[in-house]
Amino acid sequence: MNAQRDAVAFGAIGMPLRTEVYGRVDADRAASLSEEITEEVANRMDYDLPQGIFCEKFILAARAGFKSKYPRLGATVKK
């Protein structure tokens, strides 16, 4: 939890620099796609979960979000 006692999940999102389907993925585009997926996930999360469980569920949901919305992007979400 952070100073405001909000649940915080730590992870890393990775994307290829170029894909056959989406072309070049620059830093701004990668940040925008990451923000889009993580905000969608955050809106559906249960913030009453213990931090460790929250983080695991958040990461799993973010992976699923990328695979569902951008199946050929090749984005990764890791702890």
N, CA, C and O atoms as a Maestro MAE file, in Angstrom:
{
 s_m_m2io_version
 :::
 2.0.0
}

f_m_ct {
 s_m_title
 :::
 protein
 m_atom[316] {
  # First column is atom index #
  i_m_mmod_type
  r_m_x_coord
  r_m_y_coord
  r_m_z_coord
  i_m_residue_number
  s_m_chain_name
  s_m_pdb_residue_name
  s_m_pdb_atom_name
  i_m_atomic_number
  :::
  1 25 0.844 -1.183 0.000 1 A "MET " " N  " 7
  2 3 0.000 0.000 0.000 1 A "MET " " CA " 6
  3 2 0.881 1.234 0.000 1 A "MET " " C  " 6
  4 15 2.001 1.215 0.510 1 A "MET " " O  " 8
  5 25 0.375 2.277 -0.562 2 A "ASN " " N  " 7
  6 3 1.132 3.519 -0.570 2 A "ASN " " CA " 6
  7 2 0.730 4.377 0.635 2 A "ASN " " C  " 6
  8 15 -0.005 3.916 1.507 2 A "ASN " " O  " 8
  9 25 1.204 5.601 0.681 3 A "ALA " " N  " 7
  10 3 0.943 6.464 1.833 3 A "ALA " " CA " 6
  11 2 -0.545 6.751 2.040 3 A "ALA " " C  " 6
  12 15 -0.973 7.023 3.162 3 A "ALA " " O  " 8
  13 25 -1.330 6.691 0.972 4 A "GLN " " N  " 7
  14 3 -2.778 6.934 1.084 4 A "GLN " " CA " 6
  15 2 -3.539 5.637 1.372 4 A "GLN " " C  " 6
  16 15 -4.770 5.633 1.408 4 A "GLN " " O  " 8
  17 25 -2.816 4.550 1.573 5 A "ARG " " N  " 7
  18 3 -3.368 3.222 1.862 5 A "ARG " " CA " 6
  19 2 -4.166 2.667 0.685 5 A "ARG " " C  " 6
  20 15 -5.112 1.901 0.868 5 A "ARG " " O  " 8
  21 25 -3.772 3.062 -0.521 6 A "ASP " " N  " 7
  22 3 -4.364 2.512 -1.734 6 A "ASP " " CA " 6
  23 2 -3.610 1.237 -2.098 6 A "ASP " " C  " 6
  24 15 -2.417 1.115 -1.823 6 A "ASP " " O  " 8
  25 25 -4.299 0.303 -2.708 7 A "ALA " " N  " 7
  26 3 -3.630 -0.888 -3.200 7 A "ALA " " CA " 6
  27 2 -2.712 -0.486 -4.353 7 A "ALA " " C  " 6
  28 15 -3.097 0.298 -5.220 7 A "ALA " " O  " 8
  29 25 -1.502 -1.028 -4.353 8 A "VAL " " N  " 7
  30 3 -0.522 -0.717 -5.385 8 A "VAL " " CA " 6
  31 2 0.013 -2.032 -5.933 8 A "VAL " " C  " 6
  32 15 0.409 -2.905 -5.160 8 A "VAL " " O  " 8
  33 25 0.030 -2.188 -7.233 9 A "ALA " " N  " 7
  34 3 0.588 -3.380 -7.864 9 A "ALA " " CA " 6
  35 2 1.823 -2.974 -8.661 9 A "ALA " " C  " 6
  36 15 1.791 -2.013 -9.429 9 A "ALA " " O  " 8
  37 25 2.898 -3.708 -8.470 10 A "PHE " " N  " 7
  38 3 4.125 -3.433 -9.199 10 A "PHE " " CA " 6
  39 2 4.294 -4.468 -10.287 10 A "PHE " " C  " 6
  40 15 4.173 -5.665 -10.031 10 A "PHE " " O  " 8
  41 25 4.566 -4.030 -11.478 11 A "GLY " " N  " 7
  42 3 4.778 -4.929 -12.594 11 A "GLY " " CA " 6
  43 2 5.449 -4.163 -13.712 11 A "GLY " " C  " 6
  44 15 5.671 -2.956 -13.615 11 A "GLY " " O  " 8
  45 25 5.768 -4.879 -14.770 12 A "ALA " " N  " 7
  46 3 6.399 -4.260 -15.925 12 A "ALA " " CA " 6
  47 2 5.667 -4.699 -17.182 12 A "ALA " " C  " 6
  48 15 5.347 -5.875 -17.352 12 A "ALA " " O  " 8
  49 25 5.409 -3.749 -18.049 13 A "ILE " " N  " 7
  50 3 4.768 -4.026 -19.324 13 A "ILE " " CA " 6
  51 2 5.828 -3.874 -20.402 13 A "ILE " " C  " 6
  52 15 6.534 -2.866 -20.462 13 A "ILE " " O  " 8
  53 25 5.929 -4.887 -21.248 14 A "GLY " " N  " 7
  54 3 6.886 -4.844 -22.345 14 A "GLY " " CA " 6
  55 2 6.168 -4.951 -23.677 14 A "GLY " " C  " 6
  56 15 5.136 -5.613 -23.788 14 A "GLY " " O  " 8
  57 25 6.725 -4.291 -24.694 15 A "MET " " N  " 7
  58 3 6.170 -4.354 -26.047 15 A "MET " " CA " 6
  59 2 7.303 -4.383 -27.043 15 A "MET " " C  " 6
  60 15 8.368 -3.809 -26.816 15 A "MET " " O  " 8
  61 25 7.060 -5.063 -28.156 16 A "PRO " " N  " 7
  62 3 8.080 -5.028 -29.211 16 A "PRO " " CA " 6
  63 2 8.135 -3.632 -29.830 16 A "PRO " " C  " 6
  64 15 7.165 -2.876 -29.768 16 A "PRO " " O  " 8
  65 25 9.271 -3.302 -30.422 17 A "LEU " " N  " 7
  66 3 9.424 -1.995 -31.058 17 A "LEU " " CA " 6
  67 2 8.702 -1.919 -32.397 17 A "LEU " " C  " 6
  68 15 8.362 -0.834 -32.868 17 A "LEU " " O  " 8
  69 25 8.470 -3.081 -33.005 18 A "ARG " " N  " 7
  70 3 7.799 -3.125 -34.301 18 A "ARG " " CA " 6
  71 2 7.081 -4.462 -34.408 18 A "ARG " " C  " 6
  72 15 7.606 -5.498 -34.002 18 A "ARG " " O  " 8
  73 25 5.871 -4.423 -34.961 19 A "THR " " N  " 7
  74 3 5.127 -5.660 -35.196 19 A "THR " " CA " 6
  75 2 4.623 -5.674 -36.633 19 A "THR " " C  " 6
  76 15 4.480 -4.627 -37.265 19 A "THR " " O  " 8
  77 25 4.359 -6.854 -37.131 20 A "GLU " " N  " 7
  78 3 3.863 -6.998 -38.494 20 A "GLU " " CA " 6
  79 2 2.489 -6.335 -38.639 20 A "GLU " " C  " 6
  80 15 2.206 -5.690 -39.648 20 A "GLU " " O  " 8
  81 25 1.651 -6.499 -37.632 21 A "VAL " " N  " 7
  82 3 0.278 -5.994 -37.695 21 A "VAL " " CA " 6
  83 2 0.190 -4.508 -37.346 21 A "VAL " " C  " 6
  84 15 -0.478 -3.744 -38.043 21 A "VAL " " O  " 8
  85 25 0.858 -4.103 -36.276 22 A "TYR " " N  " 7
  86 3 0.714 -2.730 -35.780 22 A "TYR " " CA " 6
  87 2 1.828 -1.794 -36.237 22 A "TYR " " C  " 6
  88 15 1.781 -0.595 -35.962 22 A "TYR " " O  " 8
  89 25 2.812 -2.321 -36.922 23 A "GLY " " N  " 7
  90 3 3.917 -1.482 -37.378 23 A "GLY " " CA " 6
  91 2 4.807 -1.045 -36.219 23 A "GLY " " C  " 6
  92 15 4.959 -1.767 -35.234 23 A "GLY " " O  " 8
  93 25 5.388 0.133 -36.347 24 A "ARG " " N  " 7
  94 3 6.289 0.672 -35.328 24 A "ARG " " CA " 6
  95 2 5.502 1.035 -34.070 24 A "ARG " " C  " 6
  96 15 4.448 1.668 -34.136 24 A "ARG " " O  " 8
  97 25 6.040 0.617 -32.922 25 A "VAL " " N  " 7
  98 3 5.423 0.957 -31.633 25 A "VAL " " CA " 6
  99 2 6.430 1.825 -30.882 25 A "VAL " " C  " 6
  100 15 7.337 1.313 -30.225 25 A "VAL " " O  " 8
  101 25 6.262 3.143 -30.986 26 A "ASP " " N  " 7
  102 3 7.190 4.033 -30.290 26 A "ASP " " CA " 6
  103 2 6.795 4.157 -28.815 26 A "ASP " " C  " 6
  104 15 5.771 3.621 -28.392 26 A "ASP " " O  " 8
  105 25 7.596 4.850 -28.061 27 A "ALA " " N  " 7
  106 3 7.376 4.964 -26.612 27 A "ALA " " CA " 6
  107 2 6.020 5.587 -26.280 27 A "ALA " " C  " 6
  108 15 5.343 5.144 -25.352 27 A "ALA " " O  " 8
  109 25 5.626 6.608 -27.033 28 A "ASP " " N  " 7
  110 3 4.330 7.250 -26.760 28 A "ASP " " CA " 6
  111 2 3.169 6.296 -27.012 28 A "ASP " " C  " 6
  112 15 2.216 6.243 -26.234 28 A "ASP " " O  " 8
  113 25 3.254 5.548 -28.098 29 A "ARG " " N  " 7
  114 3 2.181 4.584 -28.409 29 A "ARG " " CA " 6
  115 2 2.148 3.480 -27.370 29 A "ARG " " C  " 6
  116 15 1.068 3.074 -26.942 29 A "ARG " " O  " 8
  117 25 3.316 2.979 -26.951 30 A "ALA " " N  " 7
  118 3 3.385 1.940 -25.933 30 A "ALA " " CA " 6
  119 2 2.780 2.439 -24.618 30 A "ALA " " C  " 6
  120 15 2.046 1.711 -23.950 30 A "ALA " " O  " 8
  121 25 3.092 3.675 -24.255 31 A "ALA " " N  " 7
  122 3 2.543 4.247 -23.024 31 A "ALA " " CA " 6
  123 2 1.028 4.397 -23.117 31 A "ALA " " C  " 6
  124 15 0.312 4.123 -22.155 31 A "ALA " " O  " 8
  125 25 0.548 4.829 -24.268 32 A "SER " " N  " 7
  126 3 -0.889 5.010 -24.457 32 A "SER " " CA " 6
  127 2 -1.636 3.675 -24.385 32 A "SER " " C  " 6
  128 15 -2.676 3.582 -23.732 32 A "SER " " O  " 8
  129 25 -1.115 2.652 -25.048 33 A "LEU " " N  " 7
  130 3 -1.745 1.333 -24.997 33 A "LEU " " CA " 6
  131 2 -1.715 0.769 -23.574 33 A "LEU " " C  " 6
  132 15 -2.691 0.180 -23.111 33 A "LEU " " O  " 8
  133 25 -0.593 0.955 -22.893 34 A "SER " " N  " 7
  134 3 -0.467 0.471 -21.509 34 A "SER " " CA " 6
  135 2 -1.459 1.168 -20.598 34 A "SER " " C  " 6
  136 15 -2.105 0.529 -19.767 34 A "SER " " O  " 8
  137 25 -1.579 2.476 -20.755 35 A "GLU " " N  " 7
  138 3 -2.526 3.243 -19.945 35 A "GLU " " CA " 6
  139 2 -3.960 2.772 -20.204 35 A "GLU " " C  " 6
  140 15 -4.741 2.595 -19.269 35 A "GLU " " O  " 8
  141 25 -4.290 2.575 -21.456 36 A "GLU " " N  " 7
  142 3 -5.635 2.132 -21.821 36 A "GLU " " CA " 6
  143 2 -5.984 0.807 -21.129 36 A "GLU " " C  " 6
  144 15 -7.042 0.685 -20.513 36 A "GLU " " O  " 8
  145 25 -5.104 -0.164 -21.233 37 A "ILE " " N  " 7
  146 3 -5.379 -1.481 -20.658 37 A "ILE " " CA " 6
  147 2 -5.390 -1.430 -19.135 37 A "ILE " " C  " 6
  148 15 -6.291 -1.989 -18.509 37 A "ILE " " O  " 8
  149 25 -4.408 -0.770 -18.530 38 A "THR " " N  " 7
  150 3 -4.340 -0.760 -17.068 38 A "THR " " CA " 6
  151 2 -5.485 0.027 -16.446 38 A "THR " " C  " 6
  152 15 -5.943 -0.320 -15.357 38 A "THR " " O  " 8
  153 25 -5.956 1.077 -17.110 39 A "GLU " " N  " 7
  154 3 -7.119 1.806 -16.578 39 A "GLU " " CA " 6
  155 2 -8.380 0.952 -16.653 39 A "GLU " " C  " 6
  156 15 -9.196 0.962 -15.732 39 A "GLU " " O  " 8
  157 25 -8.538 0.211 -17.753 40 A "GLU " " N  " 7
  158 3 -9.689 -0.690 -17.855 40 A "GLU " " CA " 6
  159 2 -9.650 -1.745 -16.749 40 A "GLU " " C  " 6
  160 15 -10.669 -2.052 -16.130 40 A "GLU " " O  " 8
  161 25 -8.475 -2.286 -16.515 41 A "VAL " " N  " 7
  162 3 -8.313 -3.299 -15.461 41 A "VAL " " CA " 6
  163 2 -8.591 -2.675 -14.096 41 A "VAL " " C  " 6
  164 15 -9.312 -3.255 -13.284 41 A "VAL " " O  " 8
  165 25 -8.027 -1.505 -13.841 42 A "ALA " " N  " 7
  166 3 -8.202 -0.842 -12.546 42 A "ALA " " CA " 6
  167 2 -9.665 -0.569 -12.231 42 A "ALA " " C  " 6
  168 15 -10.084 -0.654 -11.077 42 A "ALA " " O  " 8
  169 25 -10.432 -0.244 -13.250 43 A "ASN " " N  " 7
  170 3 -11.853 0.041 -13.040 43 A "ASN " " CA " 6
  171 2 -12.656 -1.182 -12.616 43 A "ASN " " C  " 6
  172 15 -13.747 -1.053 -12.060 43 A "ASN " " O  " 8
  173 25 -12.114 -2.373 -12.880 44 A "ARG " " N  " 7
  174 3 -12.830 -3.603 -12.529 44 A "ARG " " CA " 6
  175 2 -12.271 -4.292 -11.289 44 A "ARG " " C  " 6
  176 15 -12.803 -5.321 -10.873 44 A "ARG " " O  " 8
  177 25 -11.218 -3.756 -10.693 45 A "MET " " N  " 7
  178 3 -10.557 -4.428 -9.573 45 A "MET " " CA " 6
  179 2 -11.314 -4.269 -8.255 45 A "MET " " C  " 6
  180 15 -12.032 -3.295 -8.033 45 A "MET " " O  " 8
  181 25 -11.122 -5.263 -7.396 46 A "ASP " " N  " 7
  182 3 -11.651 -5.231 -6.031 46 A "ASP " " CA " 6
  183 2 -10.546 -4.685 -5.132 46 A "ASP " " C  " 6
  184 15 -9.576 -5.385 -4.843 46 A "ASP " " O  " 8
  185 25 -10.690 -3.448 -4.694 47 A "TYR " " N  " 7
  186 3 -9.643 -2.797 -3.912 47 A "TYR " " CA " 6
  187 2 -9.639 -3.217 -2.442 47 A "TYR " " C  " 6
  188 15 -8.836 -2.711 -1.658 47 A "TYR " " O  " 8
  189 25 -10.514 -4.121 -2.068 48 A "ASP " " N  " 7
  190 3 -10.516 -4.646 -0.705 48 A "ASP " " CA " 6
  191 2 -9.663 -5.900 -0.580 48 A "ASP " " C  " 6
  192 15 -9.514 -6.430 0.521 48 A "ASP " " O  " 8
  193 25 -9.105 -6.383 -1.671 49 A "LEU " " N  " 7
  194 3 -8.244 -7.567 -1.625 49 A "LEU " " CA " 6
  195 2 -6.929 -7.248 -0.920 49 A "LEU " " C  " 6
  196 15 -6.473 -6.106 -0.961 49 A "LEU " " O  " 8
  197 25 -6.309 -8.244 -0.271 50 A "PRO " " N  " 7
  198 3 -4.959 -8.037 0.268 50 A "PRO " " CA " 6
  199 2 -4.001 -7.682 -0.870 50 A "PRO " " C  " 6
  200 15 -4.201 -8.104 -2.009 50 A "PRO " " O  " 8
  201 25 -2.966 -6.909 -0.557 51 A "GLN " " N  " 7
  202 3 -2.085 -6.373 -1.587 51 A "GLN " " CA " 6
  203 2 -1.503 -7.452 -2.501 51 A "GLN " " C  " 6
  204 15 -1.526 -7.285 -3.721 51 A "GLN " " O  " 8
  205 25 -0.994 -8.532 -1.962 52 A "GLY " " N  " 7
  206 3 -0.385 -9.576 -2.789 52 A "GLY " " CA " 6
  207 2 -1.380 -10.186 -3.761 52 A "GLY " " C  " 6
  208 15 -1.053 -10.419 -4.925 52 A "GLY " " O  " 8
  209 25 -2.583 -10.443 -3.292 53 A "ILE " " N  " 7
  210 3 -3.619 -11.012 -4.149 53 A "ILE " " CA " 6
  211 2 -4.066 -9.973 -5.179 53 A "ILE " " C  " 6
  212 15 -4.283 -10.300 -6.346 53 A "ILE " " O  " 8
  213 25 -4.200 -8.736 -4.744 54 A "PHE " " N  " 7
  214 3 -4.565 -7.653 -5.649 54 A "PHE " " CA " 6
  215 2 -3.560 -7.565 -6.804 54 A "PHE " " C  " 6
  216 15 -3.947 -7.507 -7.971 54 A "PHE " " O  " 8
  217 25 -2.281 -7.557 -6.467 55 A "CYS " " N  " 7
  218 3 -1.240 -7.428 -7.489 55 A "CYS " " CA " 6
  219 2 -1.296 -8.579 -8.480 55 A "CYS " " C  " 6
  220 15 -1.222 -8.369 -9.690 55 A "CYS " " O  " 8
  221 25 -1.425 -9.794 -7.965 56 A "GLU " " N  " 7
  222 3 -1.485 -10.967 -8.841 56 A "GLU " " CA " 6
  223 2 -2.678 -10.884 -9.777 56 A "GLU " " C  " 6
  224 15 -2.543 -11.127 -10.976 56 A "GLU " " O  " 8
  225 25 -3.840 -10.544 -9.245 57 A "LYS " " N  " 7
  226 3 -5.043 -10.435 -10.076 57 A "LYS " " CA " 6
  227 2 -4.922 -9.293 -11.093 57 A "LYS " " C  " 6
  228 15 -5.376 -9.419 -12.230 57 A "LYS " " O  " 8
  229 25 -4.311 -8.189 -10.680 58 A "PHE " " N  " 7
  230 3 -4.122 -7.060 -11.585 58 A "PHE " " CA " 6
  231 2 -3.238 -7.455 -12.766 58 A "PHE " " C  " 6
  232 15 -3.563 -7.172 -13.919 58 A "PHE " " O  " 8
  233 25 -2.141 -8.096 -12.472 59 A "ILE " " N  " 7
  234 3 -1.204 -8.511 -13.521 59 A "ILE " " CA " 6
  235 2 -1.862 -9.510 -14.464 59 A "ILE " " C  " 6
  236 15 -1.738 -9.383 -15.682 59 A "ILE " " O  " 8
  237 25 -2.558 -10.499 -13.917 60 A "LEU " " N  " 7
  238 3 -3.245 -11.482 -14.751 60 A "LEU " " CA " 6
  239 2 -4.303 -10.821 -15.631 60 A "LEU " " C  " 6
  240 15 -4.450 -11.167 -16.803 60 A "LEU " " O  " 8
  241 25 -5.037 -9.869 -15.061 61 A "ALA " " N  " 7
  242 3 -6.075 -9.171 -15.826 61 A "ALA " " CA " 6
  243 2 -5.460 -8.292 -16.917 61 A "ALA " " C  " 6
  244 15 -6.021 -8.183 -18.007 61 A "ALA " " O  " 8
  245 25 -4.320 -7.667 -16.637 62 A "ALA " " N  " 7
  246 3 -3.652 -6.846 -17.649 62 A "ALA " " CA " 6
  247 2 -3.159 -7.723 -18.798 62 A "ALA " " C  " 6
  248 15 -3.300 -7.350 -19.963 62 A "ALA " " O  " 8
  249 25 -2.581 -8.887 -18.481 63 A "ARG " " N  " 7
  250 3 -2.172 -9.822 -19.541 63 A "ARG " " CA " 6
  251 2 -3.371 -10.195 -20.408 63 A "ARG " " C  " 6
  252 15 -3.299 -10.161 -21.636 63 A "ARG " " O  " 8
  253 25 -4.460 -10.548 -19.757 64 A "ALA " " N  " 7
  254 3 -5.670 -10.938 -20.485 64 A "ALA " " CA " 6
  255 2 -6.206 -9.781 -21.323 64 A "ALA " " C  " 6
  256 15 -6.681 -9.989 -22.439 64 A "ALA " " O  " 8
  257 25 -6.131 -8.574 -20.791 65 A "GLY " " N  " 7
  258 3 -6.602 -7.401 -21.519 65 A "GLY " " CA " 6
  259 2 -5.826 -7.169 -22.810 65 A "GLY " " C  " 6
  260 15 -6.413 -6.905 -23.859 65 A "GLY " " O  " 8
  261 25 -4.494 -7.272 -22.723 66 A "PHE " " N  " 7
  262 3 -3.686 -7.112 -23.931 66 A "PHE " " CA " 6
  263 2 -3.989 -8.213 -24.942 66 A "PHE " " C  " 6
  264 15 -4.133 -7.946 -26.135 66 A "PHE " " O  " 8
  265 25 -4.084 -9.457 -24.458 67 A "LYS " " N  " 7
  266 3 -4.344 -10.576 -25.371 67 A "LYS " " CA " 6
  267 2 -5.714 -10.467 -26.016 67 A "LYS " " C  " 6
  268 15 -5.889 -10.861 -27.169 67 A "LYS " " O  " 8
  269 25 -6.679 -9.943 -25.291 68 A "SER " " N  " 7
  270 3 -8.032 -9.809 -25.809 68 A "SER " " CA " 6
  271 2 -8.155 -8.646 -26.797 68 A "SER " " C  " 6
  272 15 -8.711 -8.798 -27.885 68 A "SER " " O  " 8
  273 25 -7.636 -7.499 -26.408 69 A "LYS " " N  " 7
  274 3 -7.822 -6.290 -27.215 69 A "LYS " " CA " 6
  275 2 -6.786 -6.149 -28.338 69 A "LYS " " C  " 6
  276 15 -7.095 -5.648 -29.419 69 A "LYS " " O  " 8
  277 25 -5.566 -6.594 -28.067 70 A "TYR " " N  " 7
  278 3 -4.472 -6.492 -29.035 70 A "TYR " " CA " 6
  279 2 -3.765 -7.842 -29.156 70 A "TYR " " C  " 6
  280 15 -2.612 -7.972 -28.747 70 A "TYR " " O  " 8
  281 25 -4.450 -8.859 -29.719 71 A "PRO " " N  " 7
  282 3 -3.936 -10.231 -29.697 71 A "PRO " " CA " 6
  283 2 -2.618 -10.429 -30.436 71 A "PRO " " C  " 6
  284 15 -1.867 -11.346 -30.103 71 A "PRO " " O  " 8
  285 25 -2.322 -9.615 -31.406 72 A "ARG " " N  " 7
  286 3 -1.089 -9.809 -32.187 72 A "ARG " " CA " 6
  287 2 -0.023 -8.761 -31.883 72 A "ARG " " C  " 6
  288 15 0.943 -8.613 -32.631 72 A "ARG " " O  " 8
  289 25 -0.204 -8.046 -30.794 73 A "LEU " " N  " 7
  290 3 0.773 -7.016 -30.415 73 A "LEU " " CA " 6
  291 2 2.030 -7.625 -29.800 73 A "LEU " " C  " 6
  292 15 3.134 -7.136 -30.043 73 A "LEU " " O  " 8
  293 25 1.878 -8.677 -29.014 74 A "GLY " " N  " 7
  294 3 3.041 -9.280 -28.366 74 A "GLY " " CA " 6
  295 2 3.435 -8.605 -27.066 74 A "GLY " " C  " 6
  296 15 4.575 -8.740 -26.622 74 A "GLY " " O  " 8
  297 25 2.511 -7.881 -26.447 75 A "ALA " " N  " 7
  298 3 2.802 -7.216 -25.169 75 A "ALA " " CA " 6
  299 2 2.944 -8.261 -24.075 75 A "ALA " " C  " 6
  300 15 2.286 -9.301 -24.107 75 A "ALA " " O  " 8
  301 25 3.805 -7.976 -23.109 76 A "THR " " N  " 7
  302 3 3.994 -8.853 -21.955 76 A "THR " " CA " 6
  303 2 3.747 -8.050 -20.686 76 A "THR " " C  " 6
  304 15 3.990 -6.844 -20.637 76 A "THR " " O  " 8
  305 25 3.262 -8.738 -19.666 77 A "VAL " " N  " 7
  306 3 3.085 -8.113 -18.348 77 A "VAL " " CA " 6
  307 2 3.709 -9.058 -17.336 77 A "VAL " " C  " 6
  308 15 3.291 -10.209 -17.210 77 A "VAL " " O  " 8
  309 25 4.715 -8.568 -16.612 78 A "LYS " " N  " 7
  310 3 5.460 -9.390 -15.660 78 A "LYS " " CA " 6
  311 2 5.479 -8.738 -14.289 78 A "LYS " " C  " 6
  312 15 5.297 -7.528 -14.151 78 A "LYS " " O  " 8
  313 25 5.701 -9.565 -13.285 79 A "LYS " " N  " 7
  314 3 5.853 -9.053 -11.914 79 A "LYS " " CA " 6
  315 2 7.162 -8.340 -11.782 79 A "LYS " " C  " 6
  316 15 7.484 -7.834 -10.707 79 A "LYS " " O  " 8
  :::
 }
 m_bond[315] {
  # First column is bond index #
  i_m_from
  i_m_to
  i_m_order
  :::
  1 1 2 1
  2 2 3 1
  3 3 4 2
  4 3 5 1
  5 5 6 1
  6 6 7 1
  7 7 8 2
  8 7 9 1
  9 9 10 1
  10 10 11 1
  11 11 12 2
  12 11 13 1
  13 13 14 1
  14 14 15 1
  15 15 16 2
  16 15 17 1
  17 17 18 1
  18 18 19 1
  19 19 20 2
  20 19 21 1
  21 21 22 1
  22 22 23 1
  23 23 24 2
  24 23 25 1
  25 25 26 1
  26 26 27 1
  27 27 28 2
  28 27 29 1
  29 29 30 1
  30 30 31 1
  31 31 32 2
  32 31 33 1
  33 33 34 1
  34 34 35 1
  35 35 36 2
  36 35 37 1
  37 37 38 1
  38 38 39 1
  39 39 40 2
  40 39 41 1
  41 41 42 1
  42 42 43 1
  43 43 44 2
  44 43 45 1
  45 45 46 1
  46 46 47 1
  47 47 48 2
  48 47 49 1
  49 49 50 1
  50 50 51 1
  51 51 52 2
  52 51 53 1
  53 53 54 1
  54 54 55 1
  55 55 56 2
  56 55 57 1
  57 57 58 1
  58 58 59 1
  59 59 60 2
  60 59 61 1
  61 61 62 1
  62 62 63 1
  63 63 64 2
  64 63 65 1
  65 65 66 1
  66 66 67 1
  67 67 68 2
  68 67 69 1
  69 69 70 1
  70 70 71 1
  71 71 72 2
  72 71 73 1
  73 73 74 1
  74 74 75 1
  75 75 76 2
  76 75 77 1
  77 77 78 1
  78 78 79 1
  79 79 80 2
  80 79 81 1
  81 81 82 1
  82 82 83 1
  83 83 84 2
  84 83 85 1
  85 85 86 1
  86 86 87 1
  87 87 88 2
  88 87 89 1
  89 89 90 1
  90 90 91 1
  91 91 92 2
  92 91 93 1
  93 93 94 1
  94 94 95 1
  95 95 96 2
  96 95 97 1
  97 97 98 1
  98 98 99 1
  99 99 100 2
  100 99 101 1
  101 101 102 1
  102 102 103 1
  103 103 104 2
  104 103 105 1
  105 105 106 1
  106 106 107 1
  107 107 108 2
  108 107 109 1
  109 109 110 1
  110 110 111 1
  111 111 112 2
  112 111 113 1
  113 113 114 1
  114 114 115 1
  115 115 116 2
  116 115 117 1
  117 117 118 1
  118 118 119 1
  119 119 120 2
  120 119 121 1
  121 121 122 1
  122 122 123 1
  123 123 124 2
  124 123 125 1
  125 125 126 1
  126 126 127 1
  127 127 128 2
  128 127 129 1
  129 129 130 1
  130 130 131 1
  131 131 132 2
  132 131 133 1
  133 133 134 1
  134 134 135 1
  135 135 136 2
  136 135 137 1
  137 137 138 1
  138 138 139 1
  139 139 140 2
  140 139 141 1
  141 141 142 1
  142 142 143 1
  143 143 144 2
  144 143 145 1
  145 145 146 1
  146 146 147 1
  147 147 148 2
  148 147 149 1
  149 149 150 1
  150 150 151 1
  151 151 152 2
  152 151 153 1
  153 153 154 1
  154 154 155 1
  155 155 156 2
  156 155 157 1
  157 157 158 1
  158 158 159 1
  159 159 160 2
  160 159 161 1
  161 161 162 1
  162 162 163 1
  163 163 164 2
  164 163 165 1
  165 165 166 1
  166 166 167 1
  167 167 168 2
  168 167 169 1
  169 169 170 1
  170 170 171 1
  171 171 172 2
  172 171 173 1
  173 173 174 1
  174 174 175 1
  175 175 176 2
  176 175 177 1
  177 177 178 1
  178 178 179 1
  179 179 180 2
  180 179 181 1
  181 181 182 1
  182 182 183 1
  183 183 184 2
  184 183 185 1
  185 185 186 1
  186 186 187 1
  187 187 188 2
  188 187 189 1
  189 189 190 1
  190 190 191 1
  191 191 192 2
  192 191 193 1
  193 193 194 1
  194 194 195 1
  195 195 196 2
  196 195 197 1
  197 197 198 1
  198 198 199 1
  199 199 200 2
  200 199 201 1
  201 201 202 1
  202 202 203 1
  203 203 204 2
  204 203 205 1
  205 205 206 1
  206 206 207 1
  207 207 208 2
  208 207 209 1
  209 209 210 1
  210 210 211 1
  211 211 212 2
  212 211 213 1
  213 213 214 1
  214 214 215 1
  215 215 216 2
  216 215 217 1
  217 217 218 1
  218 218 219 1
  219 219 220 2
  220 219 221 1
  221 221 222 1
  222 222 223 1
  223 223 224 2
  224 223 225 1
  225 225 226 1
  226 226 227 1
  227 227 228 2
  228 227 229 1
  229 229 230 1
  230 230 231 1
  231 231 232 2
  232 231 233 1
  233 233 234 1
  234 234 235 1
  235 235 236 2
  236 235 237 1
  237 237 238 1
  238 238 239 1
  239 239 240 2
  240 239 241 1
  241 241 242 1
  242 242 243 1
  243 243 244 2
  244 243 245 1
  245 245 246 1
  246 246 247 1
  247 247 248 2
  248 247 249 1
  249 249 250 1
  250 250 251 1
  251 251 252 2
  252 251 253 1
  253 253 254 1
  254 254 255 1
  255 255 256 2
  256 255 257 1
  257 257 258 1
  258 258 259 1
  259 259 260 2
  260 259 261 1
  261 261 262 1
  262 262 263 1
  263 263 264 2
  264 263 265 1
  265 265 266 1
  266 266 267 1
  267 267 268 2
  268 267 269 1
  269 269 270 1
  270 270 271 1
  271 271 272 2
  272 271 273 1
  273 273 274 1
  274 274 275 1
  275 275 276 2
  276 275 277 1
  277 277 278 1
  278 278 279 1
  279 279 280 2
  280 279 281 1
  281 281 282 1
  282 282 283 1
  283 283 284 2
  284 283 285 1
  285 285 286 1
  286 286 287 1
  287 287 288 2
  288 287 289 1
  289 289 290 1
  290 290 291 1
  291 291 292 2
  292 291 293 1
  293 293 294 1
  294 294 295 1
  295 295 296 2
  296 295 297 1
  297 297 298 1
  298 298 299 1
  299 299 300 2
  300 299 301 1
  301 301 302 1
  302 302 303 1
  303 303 304 2
  304 303 305 1
  305 305 306 1
  306 306 307 1
  307 307 308 2
  308 307 309 1
  309 309 310 1
  310 310 311 1
  311 311 312 2
  312 311 313 1
  313 313 314 1
  314 314 315 1
  315 315 316 2
  :::
 }
}
